[in-house]
Amino acid sequence: MTITVAGEPLIAYLLASVRIVAWLAIVPPFSSRAVPAMAKV
């Protein structure tokens, strides 16, 4: 079974994923006091 994927969409998806993961690691969206403690669980 062979899966063929175009290079450009795959690279774009990987770069977007890395950007999202880096943003979540640097600026966690649920770490502020604006979010209630129950929502953090």
mmCIF entry with sequence, helices, sheets and N, C-alpha, C, O atoms, coordinates in Angstrom:
data_MODEL
# 
_entry.id   MODEL 
# 
_entity.id                         1 
_entity.type                       polymer 
_entity.pdbx_number_of_molecules   1 
# 
_entity_poly.entity_id                      1 
_entity_poly.type                           'polypeptide(L)' 
_entity_poly.nstd_linkage                   no 
_entity_poly.nstd_monomer                   no 
_entity_poly.pdbx_seq_one_letter_code       MTITVAGEPLIAYLLASVRIVAWLAIVPPFSSRAVPAMAKV 
_entity_poly.pdbx_seq_one_letter_code_can   MTITVAGEPLIAYLLASVRIVAWLAIVPPFSSRAVPAMAKV 
_entity_poly.pdbx_strand_id                 A 
# 
loop_
_entity_poly_seq.entity_id 
_entity_poly_seq.num 
_entity_poly_seq.mon_id 
_entity_poly_seq.hetero 
1 1  MET n 
1 2  THR n 
1 3  ILE n 
1 4  THR n 
1 5  VAL n 
1 6  ALA n 
1 7  GLY n 
1 8  GLU n 
1 9  PRO n 
1 10 LEU n 
1 11 ILE n 
1 12 ALA n 
1 13 TYR n 
1 14 LEU n 
1 15 LEU n 
1 16 ALA n 
1 17 SER n 
1 18 VAL n 
1 19 ARG n 
1 20 ILE n 
1 21 VAL n 
1 22 ALA n 
1 23 TRP n 
1 24 LEU n 
1 25 ALA n 
1 26 ILE n 
1 27 VAL n 
1 28 PRO n 
1 29 PRO n 
1 30 PHE n 
1 31 SER n 
1 32 SER n 
1 33 ARG n 
1 34 ALA n 
1 35 VAL n 
1 36 PRO n 
1 37 ALA n 
1 38 MET n 
1 39 ALA n 
1 40 LYS n 
1 41 VAL n 
# 
_struct_asym.id          A 
_struct_asym.entity_id   1 
# 
loop_
_struct_conf.conf_type_id 
_struct_conf.id 
_struct_conf.pdbx_PDB_helix_id 
_struct_conf.beg_label_comp_id 
_struct_conf.beg_label_asym_id 
_struct_conf.beg_label_seq_id 
_struct_conf.pdbx_beg_PDB_ins_code 
_struct_conf.end_label_comp_id 
_struct_conf.end_label_asym_id 
_struct_conf.end_label_seq_id 
_struct_conf.pdbx_end_PDB_ins_code 
_struct_conf.beg_auth_comp_id 
_struct_conf.beg_auth_asym_id 
_struct_conf.beg_auth_seq_id 
_struct_conf.end_auth_comp_id 
_struct_conf.end_auth_asym_id 
_struct_conf.end_auth_seq_id 
_struct_conf.pdbx_PDB_helix_class 
_struct_conf.details 
_struct_conf.pdbx_PDB_helix_length 
HELX_P HELX_P1 AA1 GLY A 7  ? ILE A 26 ? GLY A 7  ILE A 26 1 ? 20 
HELX_P HELX_P2 AA2 ALA A 37 ? LYS A 40 ? ALA A 37 LYS A 40 1 ? 4  
# 
_struct_conf_type.id          HELX_P 
_struct_conf_type.criteria    ? 
_struct_conf_type.reference   ? 
# 
loop_
_atom_site.group_PDB 
_atom_site.id 
_atom_site.type_symbol 
_atom_site.label_atom_id 
_atom_site.label_alt_id 
_atom_site.label_comp_id 
_atom_site.label_asym_id 
_atom_site.label_entity_id 
_atom_site.label_seq_id 
_atom_site.pdbx_PDB_ins_code 
_atom_site.Cartn_x 
_atom_site.Cartn_y 
_atom_site.Cartn_z 
_atom_site.occupancy 
_atom_site.B_iso_or_equiv 
_atom_site.pdbx_formal_charge 
_atom_site.auth_seq_id 
_atom_site.auth_comp_id 
_atom_site.auth_asym_id 
_atom_site.auth_atom_id 
_atom_site.pdbx_PDB_model_num 
ATOM 1   N N  . MET A 1 1  ? 0.843   -1.180 0.000  1.00 0.00 ? 1  MET A N  1 
ATOM 2   C CA . MET A 1 1  ? 0.000   0.000  0.000  1.00 0.00 ? 1  MET A CA 1 
ATOM 3   C C  . MET A 1 1  ? 0.889   1.245  0.000  1.00 0.00 ? 1  MET A C  1 
ATOM 4   O O  . MET A 1 1  ? 1.754   1.404  0.862  1.00 0.00 ? 1  MET A O  1 
ATOM 5   N N  . THR A 1 2  ? 0.667   2.108  -0.965 1.00 0.00 ? 2  THR A N  1 
ATOM 6   C CA . THR A 1 2  ? 1.468   3.318  -1.105 1.00 0.00 ? 2  THR A CA 1 
ATOM 7   C C  . THR A 1 2  ? 0.582   4.545  -0.953 1.00 0.00 ? 2  THR A C  1 
ATOM 8   O O  . THR A 1 2  ? -0.484  4.643  -1.560 1.00 0.00 ? 2  THR A O  1 
ATOM 9   N N  . ILE A 1 3  ? 1.041   5.466  -0.138 1.00 0.00 ? 3  ILE A N  1 
ATOM 10  C CA . ILE A 1 3  ? 0.312   6.714  0.056  1.00 0.00 ? 3  ILE A CA 1 
ATOM 11  C C  . ILE A 1 3  ? 1.145   7.837  -0.542 1.00 0.00 ? 3  ILE A C  1 
ATOM 12  O O  . ILE A 1 3  ? 2.306   8.019  -0.178 1.00 0.00 ? 3  ILE A O  1 
ATOM 13  N N  . THR A 1 4  ? 0.551   8.586  -1.457 1.00 0.00 ? 4  THR A N  1 
ATOM 14  C CA . THR A 1 4  ? 1.264   9.709  -2.055 1.00 0.00 ? 4  THR A CA 1 
ATOM 15  C C  . THR A 1 4  ? 0.640   11.013 -1.571 1.00 0.00 ? 4  THR A C  1 
ATOM 16  O O  . THR A 1 4  ? -0.578  11.186 -1.589 1.00 0.00 ? 4  THR A O  1 
ATOM 17  N N  . VAL A 1 5  ? 1.507   11.922 -1.139 1.00 0.00 ? 5  VAL A N  1 
ATOM 18  C CA . VAL A 1 5  ? 1.053   13.216 -0.637 1.00 0.00 ? 5  VAL A CA 1 
ATOM 19  C C  . VAL A 1 5  ? 1.896   14.293 -1.302 1.00 0.00 ? 5  VAL A C  1 
ATOM 20  O O  . VAL A 1 5  ? 3.114   14.157 -1.418 1.00 0.00 ? 5  VAL A O  1 
ATOM 21  N N  . ALA A 1 6  ? 1.248   15.355 -1.733 1.00 0.00 ? 6  ALA A N  1 
ATOM 22  C CA . ALA A 1 6  ? 1.985   16.472 -2.319 1.00 0.00 ? 6  ALA A CA 1 
ATOM 23  C C  . ALA A 1 6  ? 2.865   17.120 -1.249 1.00 0.00 ? 6  ALA A C  1 
ATOM 24  O O  . ALA A 1 6  ? 2.481   17.191 -0.082 1.00 0.00 ? 6  ALA A O  1 
ATOM 25  N N  . GLY A 1 7  ? 4.030   17.585 -1.647 1.00 0.00 ? 7  GLY A N  1 
ATOM 26  C CA . GLY A 1 7  ? 4.991   18.121 -0.693 1.00 0.00 ? 7  GLY A CA 1 
ATOM 27  C C  . GLY A 1 7  ? 4.580   19.415 -0.039 1.00 0.00 ? 7  GLY A C  1 
ATOM 28  O O  . GLY A 1 7  ? 4.738   19.574 1.171  1.00 0.00 ? 7  GLY A O  1 
ATOM 29  N N  . GLU A 1 8  ? 4.047   20.358 -0.824 1.00 0.00 ? 8  GLU A N  1 
ATOM 30  C CA . GLU A 1 8  ? 3.727   21.681 -0.285 1.00 0.00 ? 8  GLU A CA 1 
ATOM 31  C C  . GLU A 1 8  ? 2.659   21.642 0.807  1.00 0.00 ? 8  GLU A C  1 
ATOM 32  O O  . GLU A 1 8  ? 2.864   22.253 1.857  1.00 0.00 ? 8  GLU A O  1 
ATOM 33  N N  . PRO A 1 9  ? 1.526   20.954 0.615  1.00 0.00 ? 9  PRO A N  1 
ATOM 34  C CA . PRO A 1 9  ? 0.540   20.909 1.705  1.00 0.00 ? 9  PRO A CA 1 
ATOM 35  C C  . PRO A 1 9  ? 1.077   20.226 2.960  1.00 0.00 ? 9  PRO A C  1 
ATOM 36  O O  . PRO A 1 9  ? 0.743   20.630 4.074  1.00 0.00 ? 9  PRO A O  1 
ATOM 37  N N  . LEU A 1 10 ? 1.898   19.206 2.793  1.00 0.00 ? 10 LEU A N  1 
ATOM 38  C CA . LEU A 1 10 ? 2.464   18.511 3.947  1.00 0.00 ? 10 LEU A CA 1 
ATOM 39  C C  . LEU A 1 10 ? 3.395   19.428 4.727  1.00 0.00 ? 10 LEU A C  1 
ATOM 40  O O  . LEU A 1 10 ? 3.337   19.467 5.956  1.00 0.00 ? 10 LEU A O  1 
ATOM 41  N N  . ILE A 1 11 ? 4.247   20.161 4.033  1.00 0.00 ? 11 ILE A N  1 
ATOM 42  C CA . ILE A 1 11 ? 5.154   21.102 4.692  1.00 0.00 ? 11 ILE A CA 1 
ATOM 43  C C  . ILE A 1 11 ? 4.365   22.200 5.394  1.00 0.00 ? 11 ILE A C  1 
ATOM 44  O O  . ILE A 1 11 ? 4.694   22.581 6.517  1.00 0.00 ? 11 ILE A O  1 
ATOM 45  N N  . ALA A 1 12 ? 3.324   22.712 4.738  1.00 0.00 ? 12 ALA A N  1 
ATOM 46  C CA . ALA A 1 12 ? 2.502   23.760 5.350  1.00 0.00 ? 12 ALA A CA 1 
ATOM 47  C C  . ALA A 1 12 ? 1.823   23.246 6.611  1.00 0.00 ? 12 ALA A C  1 
ATOM 48  O O  . ALA A 1 12 ? 1.758   23.959 7.613  1.00 0.00 ? 12 ALA A O  1 
ATOM 49  N N  . TYR A 1 13 ? 1.317   22.020 6.574  1.00 0.00 ? 13 TYR A N  1 
ATOM 50  C CA . TYR A 1 13 ? 0.665   21.438 7.745  1.00 0.00 ? 13 TYR A CA 1 
ATOM 51  C C  . TYR A 1 13 ? 1.664   21.249 8.886  1.00 0.00 ? 13 TYR A C  1 
ATOM 52  O O  . TYR A 1 13 ? 1.349   21.548 10.037 1.00 0.00 ? 13 TYR A O  1 
ATOM 53  N N  . LEU A 1 14 ? 2.846   20.764 8.581  1.00 0.00 ? 14 LEU A N  1 
ATOM 54  C CA . LEU A 1 14 ? 3.856   20.556 9.618  1.00 0.00 ? 14 LEU A CA 1 
ATOM 55  C C  . LEU A 1 14 ? 4.302   21.877 10.237 1.00 0.00 ? 14 LEU A C  1 
ATOM 56  O O  . LEU A 1 14 ? 4.457   21.970 11.455 1.00 0.00 ? 14 LEU A O  1 
ATOM 57  N N  . LEU A 1 15 ? 4.509   22.897 9.409  1.00 0.00 ? 15 LEU A N  1 
ATOM 58  C CA . LEU A 1 15 ? 4.922   24.195 9.938  1.00 0.00 ? 15 LEU A CA 1 
ATOM 59  C C  . LEU A 1 15 ? 3.827   24.818 10.797 1.00 0.00 ? 15 LEU A C  1 
ATOM 60  O O  . LEU A 1 15 ? 4.115   25.425 11.829 1.00 0.00 ? 15 LEU A O  1 
ATOM 61  N N  . ALA A 1 16 ? 2.577   24.672 10.378 1.00 0.00 ? 16 ALA A N  1 
ATOM 62  C CA . ALA A 1 16 ? 1.469   25.194 11.180 1.00 0.00 ? 16 ALA A CA 1 
ATOM 63  C C  . ALA A 1 16 ? 1.381   24.457 12.510 1.00 0.00 ? 16 ALA A C  1 
ATOM 64  O O  . ALA A 1 16 ? 1.120   25.071 13.545 1.00 0.00 ? 16 ALA A O  1 
ATOM 65  N N  . SER A 1 17 ? 1.596   23.149 12.491 1.00 0.00 ? 17 SER A N  1 
ATOM 66  C CA . SER A 1 17 ? 1.554   22.365 13.726 1.00 0.00 ? 17 SER A CA 1 
ATOM 67  C C  . SER A 1 17 ? 2.663   22.792 14.681 1.00 0.00 ? 17 SER A C  1 
ATOM 68  O O  . SER A 1 17 ? 2.432   22.935 15.882 1.00 0.00 ? 17 SER A O  1 
ATOM 69  N N  . VAL A 1 18 ? 3.855   22.994 14.155 1.00 0.00 ? 18 VAL A N  1 
ATOM 70  C CA . VAL A 1 18 ? 4.974   23.430 14.995 1.00 0.00 ? 18 VAL A CA 1 
ATOM 71  C C  . VAL A 1 18 ? 4.682   24.803 15.586 1.00 0.00 ? 18 VAL A C  1 
ATOM 72  O O  . VAL A 1 18 ? 4.991   25.061 16.749 1.00 0.00 ? 18 VAL A O  1 
ATOM 73  N N  . ARG A 1 19 ? 4.091   25.676 14.792 1.00 0.00 ? 19 ARG A N  1 
ATOM 74  C CA . ARG A 1 19 ? 3.767   27.019 15.283 1.00 0.00 ? 19 ARG A CA 1 
ATOM 75  C C  . ARG A 1 19 ? 2.742   26.961 16.413 1.00 0.00 ? 19 ARG A C  1 
ATOM 76  O O  . ARG A 1 19 ? 2.880   27.663 17.414 1.00 0.00 ? 19 ARG A O  1 
ATOM 77  N N  . ILE A 1 20 ? 1.720   26.130 16.254 1.00 0.00 ? 20 ILE A N  1 
ATOM 78  C CA . ILE A 1 20 ? 0.686   26.007 17.282 1.00 0.00 ? 20 ILE A CA 1 
ATOM 79  C C  . ILE A 1 20 ? 1.264   25.415 18.561 1.00 0.00 ? 20 ILE A C  1 
ATOM 80  O O  . ILE A 1 20 ? 0.974   25.902 19.654 1.00 0.00 ? 20 ILE A O  1 
ATOM 81  N N  . VAL A 1 21 ? 2.075   24.374 18.437 1.00 0.00 ? 21 VAL A N  1 
ATOM 82  C CA . VAL A 1 21 ? 2.671   23.740 19.622 1.00 0.00 ? 21 VAL A CA 1 
ATOM 83  C C  . VAL A 1 21 ? 3.600   24.715 20.335 1.00 0.00 ? 21 VAL A C  1 
ATOM 84  O O  . VAL A 1 21 ? 3.599   24.780 21.565 1.00 0.00 ? 21 VAL A O  1 
ATOM 85  N N  . ALA A 1 22 ? 4.391   25.472 19.582 1.00 0.00 ? 22 ALA A N  1 
ATOM 86  C CA . ALA A 1 22 ? 5.292   26.444 20.204 1.00 0.00 ? 22 ALA A CA 1 
ATOM 87  C C  . ALA A 1 22 ? 4.503   27.528 20.924 1.00 0.00 ? 22 ALA A C  1 
ATOM 88  O O  . ALA A 1 22 ? 4.885   27.950 22.016 1.00 0.00 ? 22 ALA A O  1 
ATOM 89  N N  . TRP A 1 23 ? 3.402   27.984 20.324 1.00 0.00 ? 23 TRP A N  1 
ATOM 90  C CA . TRP A 1 23 ? 2.574   29.010 20.973 1.00 0.00 ? 23 TRP A CA 1 
ATOM 91  C C  . TRP A 1 23 ? 1.973   28.478 22.264 1.00 0.00 ? 23 TRP A C  1 
ATOM 92  O O  . TRP A 1 23 ? 1.947   29.184 23.272 1.00 0.00 ? 23 TRP A O  1 
ATOM 93  N N  . LEU A 1 24 ? 1.493   27.247 22.243 1.00 0.00 ? 24 LEU A N  1 
ATOM 94  C CA . LEU A 1 24 ? 0.905   26.663 23.451 1.00 0.00 ? 24 LEU A CA 1 
ATOM 95  C C  . LEU A 1 24 ? 1.954   26.452 24.535 1.00 0.00 ? 24 LEU A C  1 
ATOM 96  O O  . LEU A 1 24 ? 1.644   26.552 25.722 1.00 0.00 ? 24 LEU A O  1 
ATOM 97  N N  . ALA A 1 25 ? 3.192   26.161 24.140 1.00 0.00 ? 25 ALA A N  1 
ATOM 98  C CA . ALA A 1 25 ? 4.248   25.945 25.127 1.00 0.00 ? 25 ALA A CA 1 
ATOM 99  C C  . ALA A 1 25 ? 4.705   27.263 25.752 1.00 0.00 ? 25 ALA A C  1 
ATOM 100 O O  . ALA A 1 25 ? 5.026   27.310 26.939 1.00 0.00 ? 25 ALA A O  1 
ATOM 101 N N  . ILE A 1 26 ? 4.734   28.332 24.956 1.00 0.00 ? 26 ILE A N  1 
ATOM 102 C CA . ILE A 1 26 ? 5.238   29.614 25.447 1.00 0.00 ? 26 ILE A CA 1 
ATOM 103 C C  . ILE A 1 26 ? 4.142   30.409 26.147 1.00 0.00 ? 26 ILE A C  1 
ATOM 104 O O  . ILE A 1 26 ? 4.393   31.024 27.183 1.00 0.00 ? 26 ILE A O  1 
ATOM 105 N N  . VAL A 1 27 ? 2.930   30.403 25.593 1.00 0.00 ? 27 VAL A N  1 
ATOM 106 C CA . VAL A 1 27 ? 1.816   31.190 26.128 1.00 0.00 ? 27 VAL A CA 1 
ATOM 107 C C  . VAL A 1 27 ? 0.632   30.261 26.379 1.00 0.00 ? 27 VAL A C  1 
ATOM 108 O O  . VAL A 1 27 ? -0.285  30.204 25.559 1.00 0.00 ? 27 VAL A O  1 
ATOM 109 N N  . PRO A 1 28 ? 0.633   29.537 27.487 1.00 0.00 ? 28 PRO A N  1 
ATOM 110 C CA . PRO A 1 28 ? -0.499  28.653 27.756 1.00 0.00 ? 28 PRO A CA 1 
ATOM 111 C C  . PRO A 1 28 ? -1.789  29.462 27.899 1.00 0.00 ? 28 PRO A C  1 
ATOM 112 O O  . PRO A 1 28 ? -1.855  30.364 28.735 1.00 0.00 ? 28 PRO A O  1 
ATOM 113 N N  . PRO A 1 29 ? -2.808  29.160 27.104 1.00 0.00 ? 29 PRO A N  1 
ATOM 114 C CA . PRO A 1 29 ? -4.017  29.982 27.095 1.00 0.00 ? 29 PRO A CA 1 
ATOM 115 C C  . PRO A 1 29 ? -4.864  29.857 28.357 1.00 0.00 ? 29 PRO A C  1 
ATOM 116 O O  . PRO A 1 29 ? -5.692  30.731 28.615 1.00 0.00 ? 29 PRO A O  1 
ATOM 117 N N  . PHE A 1 30 ? -4.691  28.815 29.143 1.00 0.00 ? 30 PHE A N  1 
ATOM 118 C CA . PHE A 1 30 ? -5.536  28.599 30.309 1.00 0.00 ? 30 PHE A CA 1 
ATOM 119 C C  . PHE A 1 30 ? -4.804  28.864 31.616 1.00 0.00 ? 30 PHE A C  1 
ATOM 120 O O  . PHE A 1 30 ? -5.239  28.390 32.666 1.00 0.00 ? 30 PHE A O  1 
ATOM 121 N N  . SER A 1 31 ? -3.713  29.603 31.577 1.00 0.00 ? 31 SER A N  1 
ATOM 122 C CA . SER A 1 31 ? -2.946  29.827 32.802 1.00 0.00 ? 31 SER A CA 1 
ATOM 123 C C  . SER A 1 31 ? -3.302  31.139 33.490 1.00 0.00 ? 31 SER A C  1 
ATOM 124 O O  . SER A 1 31 ? -2.777  31.424 34.566 1.00 0.00 ? 31 SER A O  1 
ATOM 125 N N  . SER A 1 32 ? -4.171  31.934 32.902 1.00 0.00 ? 32 SER A N  1 
ATOM 126 C CA . SER A 1 32 ? -4.505  33.223 33.511 1.00 0.00 ? 32 SER A CA 1 
ATOM 127 C C  . SER A 1 32 ? -5.631  33.070 34.527 1.00 0.00 ? 32 SER A C  1 
ATOM 128 O O  . SER A 1 32 ? -6.305  32.040 34.564 1.00 0.00 ? 32 SER A O  1 
ATOM 129 N N  . ARG A 1 33 ? -5.830  34.090 35.346 1.00 0.00 ? 33 ARG A N  1 
ATOM 130 C CA . ARG A 1 33 ? -6.893  34.059 36.353 1.00 0.00 ? 33 ARG A CA 1 
ATOM 131 C C  . ARG A 1 33 ? -8.264  34.304 35.728 1.00 0.00 ? 33 ARG A C  1 
ATOM 132 O O  . ARG A 1 33 ? -9.279  34.144 36.405 1.00 0.00 ? 33 ARG A O  1 
ATOM 133 N N  . ALA A 1 34 ? -8.314  34.686 34.458 1.00 0.00 ? 34 ALA A N  1 
ATOM 134 C CA . ALA A 1 34 ? -9.597  34.930 33.799 1.00 0.00 ? 34 ALA A CA 1 
ATOM 135 C C  . ALA A 1 34 ? -10.365 33.629 33.595 1.00 0.00 ? 34 ALA A C  1 
ATOM 136 O O  . ALA A 1 34 ? -11.589 33.641 33.461 1.00 0.00 ? 34 ALA A O  1 
ATOM 137 N N  . VAL A 1 35 ? -9.645  32.504 33.569 1.00 0.00 ? 35 VAL A N  1 
ATOM 138 C CA . VAL A 1 35 ? -10.279 31.204 33.387 1.00 0.00 ? 35 VAL A CA 1 
ATOM 139 C C  . VAL A 1 35 ? -10.506 30.587 34.763 1.00 0.00 ? 35 VAL A C  1 
ATOM 140 O O  . VAL A 1 35 ? -9.555  30.463 35.534 1.00 0.00 ? 35 VAL A O  1 
ATOM 141 N N  . PRO A 1 36 ? -11.730 30.199 35.094 1.00 0.00 ? 36 PRO A N  1 
ATOM 142 C CA . PRO A 1 36 ? -11.994 29.590 36.402 1.00 0.00 ? 36 PRO A CA 1 
ATOM 143 C C  . PRO A 1 36 ? -11.221 28.281 36.597 1.00 0.00 ? 36 PRO A C  1 
ATOM 144 O O  . PRO A 1 36 ? -10.845 27.627 35.624 1.00 0.00 ? 36 PRO A O  1 
ATOM 145 N N  . ALA A 1 37 ? -10.988 27.904 37.854 1.00 0.00 ? 37 ALA A N  1 
ATOM 146 C CA . ALA A 1 37 ? -10.216 26.698 38.156 1.00 0.00 ? 37 ALA A CA 1 
ATOM 147 C C  . ALA A 1 37 ? -10.900 25.446 37.625 1.00 0.00 ? 37 ALA A C  1 
ATOM 148 O O  . ALA A 1 37 ? -10.218 24.517 37.193 1.00 0.00 ? 37 ALA A O  1 
ATOM 149 N N  . MET A 1 38 ? -12.226 25.396 37.644 1.00 0.00 ? 38 MET A N  1 
ATOM 150 C CA . MET A 1 38 ? -12.928 24.203 37.151 1.00 0.00 ? 38 MET A CA 1 
ATOM 151 C C  . MET A 1 38 ? -12.719 24.006 35.656 1.00 0.00 ? 38 MET A C  1 
ATOM 152 O O  . MET A 1 38 ? -12.732 22.870 35.181 1.00 0.00 ? 38 MET A O  1 
ATOM 153 N N  . ALA A 1 39 ? -12.530 25.077 34.912 1.00 0.00 ? 39 ALA A N  1 
ATOM 154 C CA . ALA A 1 39 ? -12.327 24.956 33.471 1.00 0.00 ? 39 ALA A CA 1 
ATOM 155 C C  . ALA A 1 39 ? -10.938 24.427 33.152 1.00 0.00 ? 39 ALA A C  1 
ATOM 156 O O  . ALA A 1 39 ? -10.714 23.883 32.070 1.00 0.00 ? 39 ALA A O  1 
ATOM 157 N N  . LYS A 1 40 ? -10.004 24.583 34.081 1.00 0.00 ? 40 LYS A N  1 
ATOM 158 C CA . LYS A 1 40 ? -8.642  24.116 33.850 1.00 0.00 ? 40 LYS A CA 1 
ATOM 159 C C  . LYS A 1 40 ? -8.542  22.602 33.931 1.00 0.00 ? 40 LYS A C  1 
ATOM 160 O O  . LYS A 1 40 ? -7.623  22.025 33.350 1.00 0.00 ? 40 LYS A O  1 
ATOM 161 N N  . VAL A 1 41 ? -9.441  21.949 34.622 1.00 0.00 ? 41 VAL A N  1 
ATOM 162 C CA . VAL A 1 41 ? -9.393  20.501 34.797 1.00 0.00 ? 41 VAL A CA 1 
ATOM 163 C C  . VAL A 1 41 ? -9.855  19.852 33.547 1.00 0.00 ? 41 VAL A C  1 
ATOM 164 O O  . VAL A 1 41 ? -9.897  18.624 33.468 1.00 0.00 ? 41 VAL A O  1 
# 
